[in-house]
Amino acid sequence: MTTGDAVTLPGVMLAKAAKGVPAPDALPGGCSYEPKWDGFRILVVRGALADPATAVGEGDEATDLIGRSGKSLARYFPEVIEAMRVIPAPAVVDGELVVRSGEPGAERLDWDALSQRIHPAASRIERLSDETPGEVICFDLLVDGSGELLEAPFATRRERLAALVGGLPASSGVHLTRTTTDADEAERWFTEFEGAGLDGIIAKGLDSPYEPGKRTMLKVKHKRTADAVVVGYRVHKSGSGVGSLLLGLFSEGELVPVGGISAFTAARRVELEDELQPLVLRDASGEVAQAERERNRFTSAKDTSYVPLRPERVVEVAFDQLEGHRFRHAVTFVRWRDDKDPGECTLEQVDVASGYDLNAVLAADS
């Protein structure tokens, strides 16, 4: 990475899973704990480091939002581009782009609203920038006016980040994530902040450099289990075996789709297809009944057909969050529950976190 015209941005630093909040001495220099946000991971690029092909503005005003895939998200979030100009150029800030929803005093992160911001129509982008504005939670700094900071310890990077974005009004849409070195406080955050839609806790070594693409941080995510009804399966893209199991839960007597399970070995995919054949719904001629998942902007160009099953088989799954009536992220297979009646698999039986106001999470800690 340079400050000249030819710029190659590094990837973001990653985290590996831990079973619980790490001990204070688990990482070099001791652990700094912070909330794990649930949004789009981005690098905010300001000034000469921004790619003129995708950035908005020129010179010191140039601003770009680079997603984890390396693609620019700038065109979808014009209000965020404007807000991030509060950071003096040149700079590269690591953060999370989020959208909130809910009434004042009971706001939370809203993944669905954030996902809807990725849309090709300029008129929709403009409307949603007012209706569901994005905000950025800043948690690391790769470059500032002094130069590149990848080799600097996190304690130094955090101090310089606080100098750039600390103390901004909440209305700015630019926030400095809170941190603590107290493991007990991190445990409390892990429990309480989930109610505002957060994912868990991240731990960084105070003496650790920024290592793009490496899993040198630690993360603790929420995990719960629930029982769901298997309502169908999609054939694997190879044309053989089960690609994914489709799940449903009852809500007011109606079976509603809640997500799916797809992590199966090749051998298990074939076994599952054989196991499920007695449950396949067929028409009067014995052919498999036609069924198709509801299309949206993400699936409009995809084959959404699936093999429908009689809703008689119950499976226990592990998940991290239930948002509305959908599991967030991938769910994993735990075990079959042949002892469970499908009618017991309701949305109401799923354990969810107690509500917590997002503004309380964003309250400055220093």
Stockholm file with secondary structure:
# STOCKHOLM 1.0

chainA/1-366         MTTGDAVTLPGVMLAKAAKGVPAPDALPGGCSYEPKWDGFRILVVRGALADPATAVGEGDEATDLIGRSGKSLARYFPEVIEAMRVIPAPAVVDGELVVRSGEPGAERLDWDALSQRIHPAASRIERLSDETPGEVICFDLLVDGSGELLEAPFATRRERLAALVGGLPASSGVHLTRTTTDADEAERWFTEFEGAGLDGIIAKGLDSPYEPGKRTMLKVKHKRTADAVVVGYRVHKSGSGVGSLLLGLFSEGELVPVGGISAFTAARRVELEDELQPLVLRDASGEVAQAERERNRFTSAKDTSYVPLRPERVVEVAFDQLEGHRFRHAVTFVRWRDDKDPGECTLEQVDVASGYDLNAVLAADS
#=GR chainA/1-366 SS CCSSSSCCCCCCCEEEECSSSCCTTSSTTCEEEEEECCSEEEEEEEGGGSCTTTCBSSGGGCEEEEETTSCBCGGGCHHHHHHGGGSCSSEEEEEEEEEEESSTTSCEECHHHHHTTCCSCHHHHHHHHHHSCEEEEEEEEEEETTEECTTSCHHHHHHHHHHHHTTCCGGGSEEECCCBSCHHHHHHHHHHGGGGTCCEEEEEETTCCCCTTCEEEEEEECCEEEEEEEEEEEECTTSSSEEEEEEEEEETTEEEEEEEECCCCHHHHHHHHHHHGGGBCBCTTSCBCCCBCCCCTTTTTSCCBCEEBCTTCEEEEEESEEETTEEESCCEEEEECTTSCGGGCBGGGSCCCCCCCHHHHHSCCC
#=GC SS_cons         CCSSSSCCCCCCCEEEECSSSCCTTSSTTCEEEEEECCSEEEEEEEGGGSCTTTCBSSGGGCEEEEETTSCBCGGGCHHHHHHGGGSCSSEEEEEEEEEEESSTTSCEECHHHHHTTCCSCHHHHHHHHHHSCEEEEEEEEEEETTEECTTSCHHHHHHHHHHHHTTCCGGGSEEECCCBSCHHHHHHHHHHGGGGTCCEEEEEETTCCCCTTCEEEEEEECCEEEEEEEEEEEECTTSSSEEEEEEEEEETTEEEEEEEECCCCHHHHHHHHHHHGGGBCBCTTSCBCCCBCCCCTTTTTSCCBCEEBCTTCEEEEEESEEETTEEESCCEEEEECTTSCGGGCBGGGSCCCCCCCHHHHHSCCC
//
